[in-house]
Amino acid sequence: MNDLFIIPVIKLLVIFGVCLFFIAYTTWLERKALGHFQLRYGPMRVGYHGLLQPIADGIKNIFKEEVIPENADKAVFVLAPIISISMAVILLAVIPFGDSITIFGKKINLYLADPSIGILFILGFATIGSYGTILGGWSSGNKYGYMGGLRASAMIISYELSMAFAVISIIMVSGSFSLVDMVAAQHNVWNIVREPVAFLVFFISGVAELNRIPFDMPEAESELCCGYNIEYSSMKFALFFLAEYTHLFVFASLVTTLFLGGWHGPFLPGVVWFFLKTFTIIFVCIWIRATIPRLRYDKVMKLEWKFLLPVAIANVIATGAVMALWG
């Protein structure tokens, strides 16, 4: 009985602790990489090459003054960042970080849960998490925040469609909704080889769902002065910030799981391969941010409705036809 309780608690603490550590230092990685892309140093002051900067930022936000606008819907204003971070962290529970390992004669899986509808769990809670961004902009009582929330809702509704169709292709070739089964199905051939079109659609749609450049319409500093989070300060702003990078980590983990073979790889332990692939995807997202300018809003919508969605639907039809004809 003790094992049934203690082992899951230890797994919970270790997995969430390690993941939150990596997420915190993803902020450092992005600032450092962007600095080098732009021929500057990035964080240097706090610790060696700024390695203690995430800790300093956390302490700074804890002691900053909390400000709630007079015209804000106070209950929703406070609830919005909590929704964003809680839904983002919940997604970590079903990510398979590696194959099972044996410790003291006990077989331990490197994930908290493997629901039979794992990918639907991810898509569902990710959608709920997006309500934090929408409600945060709406409740702030600021027209810039309100516009940012409207843009977020439009983008999320749009790009979720093409992302869902890309996932359908992977479900078809894997024969399961379980993320662990999807990784197991890539033991010999990764899905990026079998479904390159689905990979491109999923990656582009995911970057848009994350509100990252070139799709950062809900923030758009040059137009909306930070958009949906303009009125947030102190720990409320920090929660939005942490939720953004948690979603980035989850997105990169999903790309690794669905298309890059998950923990499969030669020589190194599976969990090492998983994190190497995940941080490669994160670095590519940072690289895109440093390279590509923001798209115009009508171009963002046109890319989804006139290109990505038709391509994703055609890919599902083509995948079904190939499976029907050649098995």
KEVEX-496654 format. One line per 5 residues: number of its first residue (from 0); for each residue x, y, z of N, C-alpha, C, CB. Coordinates in steps of 0.02 Angstrom, whole numbers. Glycine has a CB too. Example, Ala and Ser with C-alpha at 12.3 -4.5 7.8 and 13.67 -1.06 7.14 Angstrom:
2
0	660 -284 390 615 -225 390 660 -165 390 565 -224 452 ~ 642 -112 354 684 -53 357 645 2 394 704 -30 286
END
This chain:
327
0	42 -60 0 0 0 0 44 63 0 -47 0 61 ~ 100 59 41 145 117 43 176 129 -25 199 106 95 ~ 195 74 -61 225 81 -127 176 113 -176 248 13 -153 ~ 113 94 -169 63 121 -215 54 197 -205 -4 86 -205 ~ 71 221 -146 65 293 -132 131 329 -141 38 304 -62
5	185 300 -115 249 335 -112 280 343 -182 298 297 -67 ~ 280 289 -222 312 292 -288 280 344 -333 309 224 -321 ~ 212 347 -338 182 400 -379 199 471 -354 106 392 -381 ~ 202 480 -288 219 546 -260 291 565 -278 210 547 -184 ~ 337 517 -272 407 530 -291 412 546 -365 452 469 -273
10	377 507 -407 377 522 -479 350 591 -493 336 469 -517 ~ 296 609 -459 265 675 -468 315 730 -451 203 683 -423 ~ 348 724 -394 396 775 -373 456 779 -420 419 762 -302 ~ 482 722 -440 541 721 -482 525 749 -552 570 650 -488 ~ 471 723 -582 454 744 -651 437 818 -653 395 702 -678
15	394 841 -608 375 911 -609 434 956 -589 316 924 -562 ~ 475 933 -542 533 972 -522 583 980 -579 567 940 -463 ~ 598 925 -612 646 928 -668 618 970 -725 662 857 -694 ~ 554 960 -741 523 997 -796 521 1072 -782 452 971 -810 ~ 502 1090 -721 498 1162 -704 568 1193 -702 463 1172 -636
20	618 1154 -683 687 1179 -686 707 1194 -759 736 1128 -655 ~ 693 1146 -803 709 1157 -874 669 1215 -903 696 1092 -914 ~ 606 1221 -883 564 1275 -909 591 1343 -887 490 1267 -885 ~ 611 1347 -823 639 1410 -798 702 1429 -838 656 1404 -723 ~ 744 1379 -853 806 1394 -889 796 1399 -964 857 1341 -873
25	736 1382 -988 720 1397 -1058 718 1472 -1069 653 1364 -1079 ~ 694 1509 -1018 694 1582 -1023 765 1608 -1030 660 1614 -961 ~ 812 1580 -991 882 1600 -998 909 1582 -1067 925 1566 -943 ~ 893 1521 -1090 917 1499 -1156 893 1545 -1211 894 1427 -1170 ~ 829 1565 -1208 803 1609 -1260 837 1677 -1259 728 1617 -1252
30	845 1706 -1199 877 1772 -1195 949 1769 -1217 872 1800 -1124 ~ 983 1714 -1200 1054 1707 -1218 1060 1696 -1293 1086 1648 -1180 ~ 1018 1652 -1321 1022 1637 -1393 1003 1698 -1434 975 1579 -1411 ~ 951 1734 -1414 932 1795 -1450 987 1847 -1447 867 1824 -1421 ~ 1022 1851 -1390 1078 1896 -1384 1132 1881 -1436 1106 1894 -1315
35	1150 1818 -1442 1203 1799 -1489 1179 1807 -1561 1225 1726 -1477 ~ 1115 1792 -1574 1089 1803 -1641 1094 1878 -1661 1015 1780 -1646 ~ 1086 1921 -1612 1086 1994 -1623 1154 2026 -1607 1031 2027 -1582 ~ 1207 1985 -1602 1275 2008 -1591 1282 2048 -1526 1297 2052 -1649 ~ 1252 2021 -1473 1262 2048 -1405 1267 1989 -1358 1203 2096 -1385
40	1279 2003 -1294 1295 1950 -1246 1234 1916 -1215 1338 1977 -1192 ~ 1179 1952 -1207 1123 1925 -1169 1138 1930 -1094 1110 1851 -1189 ~ 1102 1893 -1052 1113 1898 -979 1185 1881 -960 1065 1851 -942 ~ 1216 1925 -920 1286 1914 -899 1297 1931 -826 1332 1956 -943 ~ 1253 1970 -795 1267 2000 -730 1259 1953 -671 1223 2059 -720
45	1206 1912 -672 1188 1872 -613 1214 1801 -623 1111 1872 -600 ~ 1269 1784 -591 1299 1718 -600 1340 1715 -663 1245 1666 -601 ~ 1374 1658 -672 1417 1649 -731 1374 1650 -794 1457 1582 -726 ~ 1388 1697 -838 1349 1706 -900 1274 1711 -887 1363 1649 -948 ~ 1257 1739 -829 1187 1751 -814 1147 1689 -794 1154 1782 -871
50	1182 1636 -772 1147 1574 -757 1097 1580 -699 1197 1520 -742 ~ 1107 1629 -656 1061 1638 -600 1006 1688 -616 1099 1661 -538 ~ 1002 1711 -678 952 1761 -697 880 1738 -686 961 1779 -769 ~ 861 1675 -703 792 1653 -690 774 1657 -616 781 1582 -714 ~ 821 1641 -571 808 1645 -499 799 1718 -478 866 1612 -459
55	843 1762 -504 837 1833 -488 771 1862 -513 896 1872 -519 ~ 750 1841 -573 685 1865 -600 627 1843 -556 675 1840 -672 ~ 631 1780 -532 578 1755 -489 573 1794 -424 589 1682 -474 ~ 631 1807 -392 632 1846 -330 606 1916 -342 703 1848 -300 ~ 627 1946 -398 604 2014 -414 528 2018 -421 637 2039 -479
60	499 1969 -455 426 1970 -465 388 1958 -400 406 1917 -516 ~ 417 1918 -354 384 1906 -290 377 1971 -251 424 1855 -249 ~ 428 2014 -254 428 2075 -213 400 2136 -250 497 2090 -190 ~ 381 2128 -313 351 2185 -348 280 2198 -323 351 2171 -424 ~ 258 2260 -331 191 2280 -309 138 2250 -354 185 2356 -307
65	85 2223 -323 28 2198 -359 -20 2255 -375 -9 2143 -318 ~ -37 2263 -439 -83 2317 -459 -141 2286 -497 -46 2370 -503 ~ -202 2302 -475 -263 2281 -511 -299 2344 -535 -310 2237 -464 ~ -310 2351 -600 -342 2412 -626 -412 2422 -596 -348 2409 -702 ~ -430 2484 -589 -495 2501 -559 -553 2476 -601 -501 2577 -550
70	-545 2476 -667 -600 2455 -711 -600 2380 -726 -596 2493 -776 ~ -554 2344 -696 -549 2272 -711 -604 2232 -677 -480 2245 -691 ~ -622 2176 -707 -664 2126 -674 -618 2087 -628 -703 2079 -725 ~ -615 2105 -565 -561 2083 -520 -557 2007 -513 -569 2114 -453 ~ -614 1974 -506 -613 1901 -497 -584 1867 -558 -685 1875 -483
75	-607 1885 -618 -583 1854 -679 -510 1875 -692 -627 1875 -739 ~ -493 1937 -675 -425 1963 -684 -374 1921 -645 -421 2036 -661 ~ -393 1902 -583 -349 1861 -542 -349 1789 -565 -370 1865 -468 ~ -406 1764 -587 -413 1694 -607 -377 1678 -672 -486 1677 -613 ~ -372 1725 -719 -345 1711 -785 -275 1683 -785 -346 1774 -826
80	-226 1713 -750 -159 1683 -750 -156 1616 -715 -110 1730 -717 ~ -200 1605 -666 -202 1540 -632 -226 1486 -681 -250 1543 -570 ~ -276 1502 -721 -299 1454 -772 -243 1437 -821 -360 1483 -811 ~ -206 1488 -843 -153 1478 -892 -99 1431 -865 -122 1544 -912 ~ -74 1445 -805 -18 1405 -779 -41 1336 -757 15 1441 -721
85	-100 1330 -728 -123 1265 -703 -136 1217 -761 -186 1273 -661 ~ -167 1241 -814 -180 1198 -872 -115 1178 -907 -227 1232 -921 ~ -66 1223 -908 -2 1208 -939 35 1153 -900 41 1271 -944 ~ 35 1159 -833 71 1111 -792 37 1042 -794 76 1136 -720 ~ -29 1041 -797 -66 977 -800 -44 936 -860 -142 990 -802
90	-28 970 -915 -9 934 -976 54 893 -967 2 984 -1033 ~ 97 912 -920 160 875 -909 146 804 -883 204 912 -859 ~ 86 793 -855 71 728 -824 70 671 -874 5 732 -788 ~ 53 685 -937 45 631 -985 100 629 -1038 -23 637 -1020 ~ 152 670 -1030 207 668 -1078 253 609 -1060 247 735 -1077
95	265 563 -1107 311 507 -1093 383 528 -1104 294 446 -1137 ~ 420 540 -1050 488 565 -1055 539 510 -1070 508 600 -991 ~ 520 449 -1062 566 394 -1075 533 327 -1063 629 400 -1033 ~ 569 274 -1080 544 207 -1068 550 192 -994 583 154 -1110 ~ 523 136 -973 525 117 -902 597 100 -881 479 58 -888
100	613 113 -818 677 96 -790 665 53 -728 719 160 -772 ~ 716 16 -708 711 -28 -650 754 -1 -594 731 -101 -667 ~ 723 14 -536 759 38 -477 741 -6 -418 740 113 -463 ~ 792 -36 -388 783 -81 -331 732 -136 -348 760 -42 -269 ~ 737 -162 -409 694 -217 -429 624 -197 -449 691 -266 -376
105	609 -132 -447 542 -108 -465 544 -73 -532 514 -61 -411 ~ 497 -89 -576 492 -58 -642 453 7 -636 458 -106 -692 ~ 485 62 -655 455 128 -648 451 161 -716 495 172 -598 ~ 391 183 -735 381 219 -798 400 292 -790 308 212 -822 ~ 431 320 -842 452 390 -839 397 437 -865 516 400 -881
110	337 426 -840 281 471 -852 231 458 -796 248 459 -924 ~ 190 508 -782 143 501 -726 82 460 -745 122 570 -702 ~ 59 468 -807 -2 433 -828 0 419 -902 -66 475 -810 ~ -33 366 -922 -39 349 -993 -112 334 -1009 6 288 -1012 ~ -154 386 -1010 -225 374 -1026 -233 350 -1097 -266 437 -1014
115	-284 311 -1109 -296 285 -1177 -314 339 -1226 -351 233 -1175 ~ -333 398 -1201 -349 455 -1244 -299 512 -1231 -422 479 -1231 ~ -236 494 -1223 -185 542 -1204 -181 604 -1247 -119 509 -1203 ~ -183 595 -1313 -177 652 -1358 -238 697 -1354 -166 628 -1431 ~ -297 668 -1342 -358 708 -1333 -354 747 -1267 -421 664 -1334
120	-325 716 -1216 -314 749 -1152 -271 812 -1163 -280 701 -1101 ~ -217 805 -1201 -172 861 -1215 -210 917 -1252 -112 838 -1257 ~ -245 899 -1305 -280 950 -1345 -334 984 -1304 -311 918 -1408 ~ -370 946 -1263 -424 974 -1223 -400 1023 -1171 -462 919 -1190 ~ -350 1004 -1132 -326 1048 -1079 -286 1107 -1107 -282 1009 -1030
125	-253 1098 -1164 -219 1154 -1196 -270 1207 -1217 -178 1130 -1257 ~ -328 1184 -1241 -381 1231 -1261 -408 1269 -1200 -438 1195 -1296 ~ -418 1232 -1145 -442 1266 -1084 -390 1317 -1061 -455 1214 -1027 ~ -326 1301 -1066 -274 1347 -1046 -275 1412 -1085 -207 1315 -1053 ~ -296 1408 -1148 -298 1468 -1189 -350 1518 -1164 -313 1450 -1262
130	-399 1494 -1125 -449 1540 -1097 -416 1589 -1049 -504 1500 -1061 ~ -360 1571 -1019 -325 1617 -975 -304 1679 -1012 -265 1583 -945 ~ -276 1670 -1072 -256 1727 -1114 -316 1769 -1134 -218 1703 -1177 ~ -369 1735 -1155 -429 1771 -1178 -461 1810 -1121 -480 1722 -1209 ~ -470 1776 -1064 -503 1809 -1007 -459 1864 -977 -520 1758 -954
135	-392 1853 -979 -347 1904 -953 -353 1969 -991 -276 1879 -955 ~ -356 1965 -1057 -365 2025 -1098 -433 2057 -1089 -354 2009 -1170 ~ -485 2015 -1085 -554 2041 -1079 -566 2075 -1012 -604 1985 -1089 ~ -537 2046 -958 -554 2069 -891 -513 2129 -869 -544 2013 -842 ~ -462 2149 -908 -416 2201 -884 -445 2271 -886 -353 2199 -924
140	-500 2281 -923 -529 2347 -929 -487 2394 -972 -538 2377 -862 ~ -445 2366 -1014 -401 2405 -1057 -414 2386 -1129 -326 2394 -1039 ~ -420 2435 -1173 -439 2420 -1243 -384 2380 -1278 -454 2484 -1281 ~ -321 2393 -1261 -266 2355 -1292 -268 2282 -1269 -198 2386 -1274 ~ -281 2272 -1204 -288 2205 -1178 -347 2169 -1209 -296 2206 -1103
145	-402 2205 -1218 -462 2176 -1248 -449 2155 -1320 -520 2227 -1246 ~ -414 2197 -1359 -397 2179 -1427 -350 2118 -1429 -364 2238 -1463 ~ -303 2116 -1382 -259 2058 -1378 -297 1994 -1364 -206 2068 -1326 ~ -347 1997 -1318 -388 1939 -1304 -429 1917 -1364 -435 1954 -1246 ~ -457 1965 -1402 -494 1948 -1462 -450 1914 -1514 -526 2011 -1493
150	-391 1941 -1523 -344 1910 -1571 -325 1839 -1549 -281 1952 -1579 ~ -314 1831 -1484 -297 1764 -1459 -352 1714 -1473 -282 1767 -1383 ~ -415 1733 -1460 -471 1687 -1472 -476 1669 -1545 -537 1718 -1447 ~ -468 1719 -1590 -472 1705 -1661 -417 1658 -1684 -469 1770 -1701 ~ -356 1669 -1661 -300 1627 -1682 -307 1556 -1655 -235 1657 -1660
155	-327 1551 -1592 -331 1484 -1561 -385 1442 -1595 -347 1491 -1486 ~ -444 1472 -1608 -497 1436 -1642 -475 1415 -1712 -561 1480 -1646 ~ -438 1459 -1746 -418 1445 -1815 -365 1390 -1818 -391 1508 -1848 ~ -310 1399 -1783 -253 1354 -1791 -262 1287 -1756 -190 1388 -1766 ~ -309 1283 -1709 -323 1218 -1679 -351 1169 -1730 -372 1226 -1620
160	-385 1194 -1780 -415 1149 -1830 -361 1113 -1870 -460 1189 -1878 ~ -313 1150 -1897 -260 1118 -1936 -217 1074 -1891 -217 1171 -1971 ~ -205 1095 -1829 -166 1053 -1783 -201 987 -1769 -153 1091 -1717 ~ -267 990 -1760 -306 929 -1747 -303 881 -1806 -379 947 -1731 ~ -308 907 -1867 -304 864 -1926 -234 833 -1934 -323 903 -1989
165	-182 870 -1915 -115 842 -1916 -109 784 -1866 -62 896 -1901 ~ -140 793 -1808 -139 740 -1757 -178 679 -1780 -167 766 -1691 ~ -233 690 -1817 -273 634 -1842 -231 589 -1886 -334 660 -1882 ~ -187 618 -1927 -143 578 -1970 -98 533 -1928 -100 623 -2014 ~ -72 559 -1872 -29 519 -1829 -68 465 -1793 6 564 -1777
170	-130 481 -1773 -172 430 -1742 -185 373 -1791 -240 460 -1719 ~ -195 389 -1854 -209 338 -1905 -149 291 -1915 -227 371 -1971 ~ -89 319 -1919 -30 276 -1931 -8 240 -1868 28 318 -1958 ~ -25 267 -1809 -6 235 -1746 -58 185 -1722 6 288 -1693 ~ -121 196 -1741 -174 151 -1720 -193 159 -1647 -155 81 -1733
175	-178 217 -1617 -192 226 -1546 -194 301 -1530 -140 190 -1502 ~ -232 318 -1476 -233 386 -1450 -181 395 -1394 -303 404 -1425 ~ -150 340 -1373 -102 343 -1317 -36 369 -1342 -93 273 -1286 ~ -7 417 -1305 58 445 -1324 114 392 -1319 75 504 -1280 ~ 109 348 -1270 159 295 -1263 156 248 -1323 148 256 -1197
180	95 230 -1345 88 187 -1404 114 222 -1467 14 167 -1413 ~ 104 288 -1471 129 325 -1528 205 323 -1532 105 397 -1526 ~ 238 327 -1475 311 321 -1473 332 250 -1491 338 341 -1404 ~ 298 201 -1464 315 131 -1479 308 115 -1553 271 84 -1439 ~ 259 147 -1587 248 135 -1658 304 164 -1702 182 165 -1680
185	348 205 -1672 403 236 -1709 469 202 -1695 408 310 -1693 ~ 467 141 -1671 528 105 -1653 575 98 -1713 511 36 -1625 ~ 547 85 -1772 588 75 -1832 591 138 -1875 560 18 -1873 ~ 534 172 -1885 532 231 -1928 495 287 -1891 496 215 -1996 ~ 526 345 -1888 494 402 -1856 438 429 -1900 544 457 -1841
190	388 459 -1867 331 485 -1904 348 545 -1948 276 504 -1856 ~ 403 579 -1933 422 635 -1976 440 610 -2046 481 673 -1946 ~ 459 547 -2051 474 516 -2117 409 494 -2149 522 456 -2109 ~ 364 465 -2110 301 440 -2138 250 496 -2150 271 389 -2091 ~ 253 548 -2108 203 602 -2113 238 671 -2113 153 598 -2054
195	279 686 -2163 314 752 -2163 266 811 -2169 364 754 -2220 ~ 212 802 -2206 164 857 -2214 129 871 -2147 111 841 -2268 ~ 110 818 -2112 79 827 -2046 127 861 -1998 56 759 -2018 ~ 191 844 -2002 241 876 -1959 244 951 -1972 310 845 -1970 ~ 247 972 -2034 251 1043 -2050 188 1080 -2028 261 1053 -2125
200	129 1049 -2040 67 1081 -2020 63 1087 -1944 6 1041 -2046 ~ 82 1034 -1909 80 1034 -1835 129 1085 -1807 96 963 -1808 ~ 188 1088 -1835 239 1134 -1809 217 1207 -1819 306 1122 -1844 ~ 195 1224 -1879 174 1293 -1893 114 1311 -1849 157 1302 -1968 ~ 65 1266 -1845 5 1279 -1804 23 1286 -1731 -47 1223 -1813
205	71 1245 -1707 91 1249 -1637 125 1315 -1621 138 1193 -1621 ~ 168 1338 -1665 201 1403 -1654 148 1459 -1651 253 1418 -1710 ~ 97 1454 -1693 43 1503 -1692 3 1498 -1627 -4 1494 -1752 ~ -11 1437 -1604 -48 1428 -1541 -10 1455 -1482 -63 1354 -1530 ~ 57 1454 -1486 98 1480 -1432 103 1556 -1432 167 1451 -1435
210	74 1588 -1483 77 1661 -1490 149 1686 -1496 43 1695 -1430 ~ 191 1647 -1528 260 1667 -1537 271 1697 -1606 307 1607 -1527 ~ 322 1739 -1611 340 1768 -1675 351 1712 -1725 403 1814 -1669 ~ 326 1716 -1787 294 1775 -1818 218 1779 -1809 309 1775 -1891 ~ 191 1744 -1758 118 1743 -1747 98 1777 -1682 92 1671 -1749
215	138 1824 -1656 124 1851 -1590 72 1907 -1592 188 1878 -1558 ~ 16 1893 -1624 -37 1943 -1630 -68 1964 -1563 -91 1916 -1674 ~ -78 1918 -1515 -110 1939 -1451 -65 1986 -1410 -127 1878 -1410 ~ 0 1987 -1423 45 2032 -1386 61 2094 -1429 110 1995 -1365 ~ 96 2084 -1484 108 2137 -1534 126 2204 -1502 47 2145 -1578
220	186 2207 -1472 206 2267 -1434 199 2331 -1475 277 2260 -1410 ~ 215 2329 -1539 213 2390 -1580 142 2415 -1592 247 2378 -1646 ~ 92 2371 -1582 22 2391 -1595 -19 2393 -1531 -9 2342 -1644 ~ -8 2345 -1487 -52 2337 -1429 -17 2348 -1362 -83 2269 -1429 ~ 47 2370 -1363 83 2383 -1301 82 2323 -1254 53 2444 -1265
225	97 2265 -1278 97 2201 -1241 30 2165 -1241 118 2212 -1170 ~ -22 2196 -1267 -85 2159 -1279 -119 2134 -1216 -72 2103 -1323 ~ -136 2069 -1217 -180 2041 -1166 -153 2048 -1095 -193 1969 -1181 ~ -87 2051 -1086 -60 2054 -1018 -35 2124 -999 -2 2005 -1011 ~ -59 2175 -1034 -33 2242 -1023 -45 2268 -952 -65 2290 -1072
230	-99 2248 -920 -114 2273 -853 -88 2228 -797 -189 2282 -847 ~ -53 2176 -814 -30 2128 -763 39 2147 -738 -29 2056 -791 ~ 50 2134 -674 114 2150 -642 131 2097 -591 111 2220 -609 ~ 191 2100 -566 214 2056 -512 202 1982 -529 178 2075 -447 ~ 177 1943 -481 171 1871 -491 118 1852 -541 157 1837 -425
235	68 1894 -551 17 1878 -602 49 1879 -671 -42 1929 -598 ~ 90 1929 -684 127 1930 -747 175 1871 -752 165 1997 -755 ~ 208 1855 -696 256 1800 -695 221 1733 -711 290 1795 -627 ~ 159 1725 -688 122 1663 -702 107 1658 -777 57 1660 -661 ~ 86 1713 -808 76 1713 -881 141 1696 -917 50 1781 -905
240	196 1726 -894 261 1715 -924 282 1642 -918 313 1761 -893 ~ 274 1614 -858 291 1544 -846 246 1497 -886 287 1528 -772 ~ 182 1514 -892 136 1473 -931 156 1471 -1004 65 1499 -924 ~ 179 1529 -1030 201 1531 -1100 259 1484 -1113 221 1603 -1119 ~ 307 1483 -1068 365 1439 -1078 350 1367 -1061 424 1464 -1036
245	302 1355 -1016 280 1286 -1004 246 1258 -1066 232 1283 -943 ~ 204 1299 -1098 171 1277 -1160 223 1265 -1215 120 1330 -1183 ~ 276 1307 -1217 330 1296 -1266 363 1229 -1254 381 1353 -1263 ~ 377 1213 -1191 409 1150 -1173 363 1091 -1191 427 1148 -1099 ~ 298 1098 -1175 250 1045 -1191 245 1036 -1267 181 1061 -1161
250	242 1091 -1304 238 1087 -1377 299 1051 -1405 233 1158 -1407 ~ 359 1070 -1383 420 1036 -1407 419 962 -1388 483 1071 -1379 ~ 395 947 -1328 389 877 -1307 340 838 -1351 367 873 -1234 ~ 285 871 -1370 236 839 -1414 266 826 -1484 174 881 -1420 ~ 302 874 -1510 335 864 -1575 382 804 -1571 373 927 -1598
255	420 801 -1516 466 744 -1506 427 678 -1502 507 754 -1442 ~ 372 678 -1465 333 617 -1455 297 595 -1518 282 628 -1399 ~ 267 641 -1553 225 624 -1611 265 611 -1674 175 678 -1623 ~ 322 647 -1682 356 645 -1747 429 623 -1744 352 712 -1778 ~ 462 631 -1688 534 619 -1685 553 557 -1646 569 679 -1655
260	506 511 -1638 522 447 -1606 525 448 -1531 585 424 -1632 ~ 506 503 -1499 505 504 -1426 574 490 -1397 456 454 -1399 ~ 577 440 -1354 641 424 -1320 686 378 -1362 626 392 -1253 ~ 665 357 -1421 705 311 -1461 768 345 -1488 664 283 -1519 ~ 824 310 -1483 887 336 -1509 943 289 -1489 901 407 -1483
265	999 290 -1526 1055 244 -1512 1099 267 -1455 1097 235 -1575 ~ 1131 219 -1422 1185 230 -1374 1162 263 -1308 1238 273 -1405 ~ 1134 323 -1311 1117 360 -1251 1052 334 -1220 1111 434 -1267 ~ 1042 345 -1155 977 327 -1124 919 363 -1157 979 342 -1048 ~ 861 332 -1155 803 360 -1189 783 429 -1165 745 314 -1181
270	786 441 -1099 766 506 -1072 813 561 -1096 765 504 -995 ~ 877 543 -1107 926 593 -1133 908 611 -1204 998 565 -1129 ~ 890 560 -1245 869 573 -1314 807 617 -1315 855 508 -1351 ~ 761 603 -1270 698 642 -1269 713 716 -1257 651 616 -1214 ~ 754 731 -1208 768 802 -1192 812 834 -1246 801 808 -1124
275	857 796 -1277 896 824 -1332 851 845 -1390 949 772 -1356 ~ 805 802 -1408 759 818 -1463 714 877 -1444 716 757 -1481 ~ 689 876 -1381 644 929 -1358 678 997 -1361 619 915 -1287 ~ 739 1001 -1336 774 1066 -1335 799 1086 -1404 832 1064 -1286 ~ 806 1038 -1449 820 1056 -1519 760 1093 -1549 837 993 -1561
280	700 1068 -1536 639 1101 -1560 632 1170 -1528 577 1058 -1546 ~ 645 1175 -1463 642 1240 -1430 691 1289 -1461 656 1233 -1355 ~ 751 1265 -1476 801 1309 -1507 778 1332 -1576 869 1273 -1513 ~ 746 1288 -1614 720 1307 -1680 667 1362 -1672 689 1245 -1717 ~ 624 1356 -1621 574 1408 -1608 607 1475 -1591 528 1387 -1551
285	661 1472 -1552 698 1534 -1536 730 1562 -1599 752 1520 -1483 ~ 758 1518 -1640 789 1539 -1703 738 1574 -1748 819 1477 -1739 ~ 679 1547 -1752 625 1578 -1792 610 1648 -1765 561 1534 -1792 ~ 606 1653 -1699 591 1719 -1669 645 1770 -1686 586 1712 -1592 ~ 707 1749 -1690 762 1795 -1705 767 1812 -1779 827 1766 -1681
290	732 1774 -1821 743 1779 -1893 685 1810 -1932 758 1712 -1921 ~ 624 1790 -1914 566 1807 -1955 527 1864 -1923 521 1745 -1965 ~ 509 1916 -1959 468 1970 -1931 395 1948 -1923 473 2032 -1975 ~ 358 1986 -1883 287 1971 -1871 248 1978 -1936 258 2018 -1817 ~ 203 1931 -1948 158 1935 -2006 102 1985 -1992 129 1865 -2022
295	73 2011 -2045 14 2053 -2039 -45 2009 -2019 0 2092 -2105 ~ -93 2038 -1982 -147 1996 -1953 -186 1960 -2008 -194 2040 -1912 ~ -203 1994 -2063 -242 1961 -2115 -202 1905 -2148 -264 2011 -2168 ~ -135 1912 -2150 -93 1859 -2177 -92 1798 -2132 -22 1885 -2188 ~ -94 1810 -2066 -96 1755 -2018 -160 1713 -2028 -93 1782 -1946
300	-217 1746 -2035 -280 1711 -2045 -282 1676 -2113 -338 1759 -2038 ~ -255 1709 -2163 -256 1680 -2230 -212 1617 -2233 -231 1731 -2282 ~ -156 1619 -2198 -111 1560 -2196 -148 1499 -2170 -49 1575 -2153 ~ -188 1509 -2118 -226 1453 -2089 -282 1429 -2134 -254 1472 -2022 ~ -327 1475 -2152 -389 1454 -2185 -380 1437 -2259 -440 1509 -2178
305	-331 1468 -2292 -322 1456 -2364 -265 1409 -2380 -310 1521 -2398 ~ -223 1394 -2330 -167 1349 -2345 -163 1290 -2296 -101 1388 -2342 ~ -150 1304 -2232 -137 1249 -2184 -196 1202 -2177 -120 1278 -2117 ~ -256 1228 -2168 -314 1185 -2158 -328 1141 -2218 -375 1226 -2142 ~ -331 1168 -2280 -341 1124 -2338 -285 1072 -2346 -345 1165 -2402
310	-223 1092 -2332 -167 1044 -2338 -174 989 -2285 -99 1080 -2329 ~ -193 1007 -2224 -201 958 -2170 -257 908 -2186 -215 992 -2104 ~ -313 933 -2213 -369 889 -2231 -348 843 -2288 -431 930 -2251 ~ -314 871 -2338 -291 830 -2395 -243 776 -2371 -258 874 -2449 ~ -201 793 -2322 -153 744 -2296 -188 686 -2260 -104 778 -2249
315	-241 702 -2223 -280 649 -2190 -311 602 -2243 -336 679 -2145 ~ -339 631 -2295 -370 591 -2348 -317 548 -2382 -405 636 -2401 ~ -258 578 -2396 -204 540 -2429 -178 484 -2384 -146 587 -2447 ~ -173 498 -2319 -150 446 -2271 -199 388 -2270 -141 475 -2200 ~ -264 405 -2267 -315 352 -2267 -313 311 -2331 -384 382 -2259
320	-304 344 -2388 -302 308 -2453 -242 262 -2455 -299 359 -2512 ~ -184 285 -2433 -123 243 -2433 -132 183 -2387 -62 284 -2412 ~ -161 195 -2328 -171 139 -2281 -221 89 -2307 -194 166 -2213 ~ -272 113 -2343 -323 68 -2370 -294 26 -2427 -384 107 -2394 ~ -251 57 -2468 -226 21 -2527 -166 -23 -2511 -206 71 -2581
325	-122 1 -2468 -60 -37 -2455 -52 -60 -2383 -1 5 -2474 ~ -102 -43 -2341 -101 -68 -2273 -47 -36 -2230 -92 -142 -2273
END
